[in-house]
Amino acid sequence: MSTDEQGAKAELRTKCRAILKSLSAEKRASDSAKLCASLKQHHSFQNAASILFFAPLPEEPDLWPLLNETLATKKLIALPCFDSESQTYLPRRIADIHVEIMSGKFGIREPAPTCIAIPLADLDLVLVPGVAFDASGRRLGRGKGYYDRLLQNFSGKKIGIAFDEQIVDAIPVEKNDVKVDLILTPTRSMSPIQH
């Protein structure tokens, strides 16, 4: 990626983070509840036997209530867990958020090391956070490439989860960037435009 593209990504990341920080706690909570309701009704979610959720950072959409609710079903639920040896995130199965969750790398909640590792190929659906998404399914992450590496060889469904304010016109792209199959916001479901 050229220095210009890196600069453009960094600039967009800064702009989107500022917009996210400016959202009130009430709006974030209300929009997160709408996202949980939409996701719960979505056929990809309903048909998935195994789902990788994500633990939200304070400014991200909060799917934690839906995660907790889904644990009571027959679905296999996993969360990313940072593996310091490989410097990547790996899915680990969770059954009880009150017992098995700890603060991990970067202060993000993740499964305890005692939780069983799940091969990515065993998952049907991955819910993907991002700083921003565009109509082509491109995702702007936090800049470390962790999710791109996690999703590189994943052949199941990838749904980007975002607030409406996180949808932008275009995201500069690198060869390792992984697109999502669908983007879900509090007000719409967007199937990426293929270019």
N, C-alpha and C positions, 0 to 999 in steps of 0.2 A: 504494500500500500504506500502511496506517495505521501510525502510530508503534508501536501495540501489536503489530501483526504483525511489524514490523521487529525489535522487541525480542524477540519470541518466537523469531524465526529466529536472532537473534544468540545467545540463551540456548541454544537447541538445538545450534547450531554449536559453542559452547564445551563443552557437555556431551559431544557426540559426539567432538570432538577429544581430550578428556581420556580417554575410553574407548579410542580408537585408540592414544593414546600409552602407555596402560597395558598393551597387549598385548605379550607378550614377542616378541623377535626370532624365536625358534623357532616360536612359534604363527603369527606373520605369514608366515614362510617355508613352514610346513606347509600353512596355509590357502591361500596363493598357489599352491602346487603343485596342490592339489585344484581350485582355480578354473581353472587352466590345463588340467588334464585334463578337467574338465566342459565347458569352452568348446570344446576341441578336438573333443569328441564331439557337440556340439550341432549340429543340422541347419542352423541359421541361419549358423553359422560355416563348416560344411563346404560349404554351397551358395553362400556369398558369393565372388565373384570379386575383389572389392576391399574392403579393410577399413581403417578408421581406428582404429588403436590409440591408447593414451595412454602417456606416460612417467610412471611412478608417482613420487609423492613418497615419502619414507621410510616414512610410516605407512599408505600406500595399498596395495591388492593389487598384487602385482608380476607383470605378464603379460610382462615382458621376455624370459624364456626361450621363451615361446610365440611371441612376435613374431620372435625370432631364428630359431626353427625354421620358422616360416611363410615367412620370406624365401626359403627353399630350395625352395618350391613355386612354382606358376605364378600364385599370387594376387598382385594388386597391393596393396602395403602402404604406408600413409601414416601420418604423425604430424602433430599440430597444430604449426604454427609461428607465432609471434607476429608480426603485421604492425604495425609501429609507426605507419605512415601511417594505417591505418584503425582502429587500436587493437582489432583482433580477431585471433582465431586462424584460420588458413587451413590446409587440408591440403596437405602436400608429400610426394611419393613418396620412399621410401627403398629402397635395395637392399643397403646394407652398414652395419650399426650401428657398425662399428669405424672407419669412414672418414667417414661423413656426419653423425654426431651431434655436437652442440655444446651448451654450456650456454647457455640462452636467457633470456628474460624470467622473472623470479622464480626463477632458478636451476634451472628445469625443462629437462630434456634435450629438444632439438628438432632437426629437420633443418637442415642448413646452408642458407644462402640459395641455394646452387647447385642444390639439389634442385628438381625440377620441381613446380610448383604443380598440384594436381589439383582440378578443379571438384567441389564437394560432390555435385552431381547424378550424378557418375560413380562414386560409392561405393555399395556395396550395404549395408554394415553399419558402424555406428559403435559402438565400445565406450566407454561413458561412465563416468568416475569421479564420485565425489560424496562429500560428508561424511556424508550419510545418504539413505536412500530409504524410502518407505512403500508399503503394499500397493496403493495406487492408481497407482503408477508415478511419483509425484512425487519430485523430487530436490532435496536441499539442497546447493547448491554452496558455493564459498568466499566468495561475497558480491559478486563483481565482475560476474557475469552473462556471462562469456566463453562458456561452453558453451551457455547459452540462446541467445545471438546466433548461435553457430556452427550450432546445430541448428534454428533457427527455420524455415528453408525446406527442411529435409532430409526427403525422403519415404521413404527406405529404413528399414531396421530399426535400432532403437536399443536396445542392451542395457546396462543399468546393471550395473556390476561392483562388488561390495561384500563385505565380511566380514559374517558373521551379526550381529555386534555393531552394524552400521550400519543395521539395519532398525528403524525406529521406528513408533509408532502412527499419527502424522499429522504432515505438514509443512505449515506455513502457506503459502498459495499466492498468487503475484502473477500478473497477466495475461500477463506475458512468459515465465513459467516453462514449460519444455518437458518433457512427460512422456516416460518411456521405455516401450518396448513390452514389455520383459521385464527382470527383475532376476535376476542369477545370483550365488549365494553359494557358499561351499564345500560346503554341505549341501543346497541346494535351488535350484530354478528357479521363479521366481514370475511368473505372468502377472498383470498389474495388474487389480484389481477396478475395473470401470467404475462411476462415480457419475453 
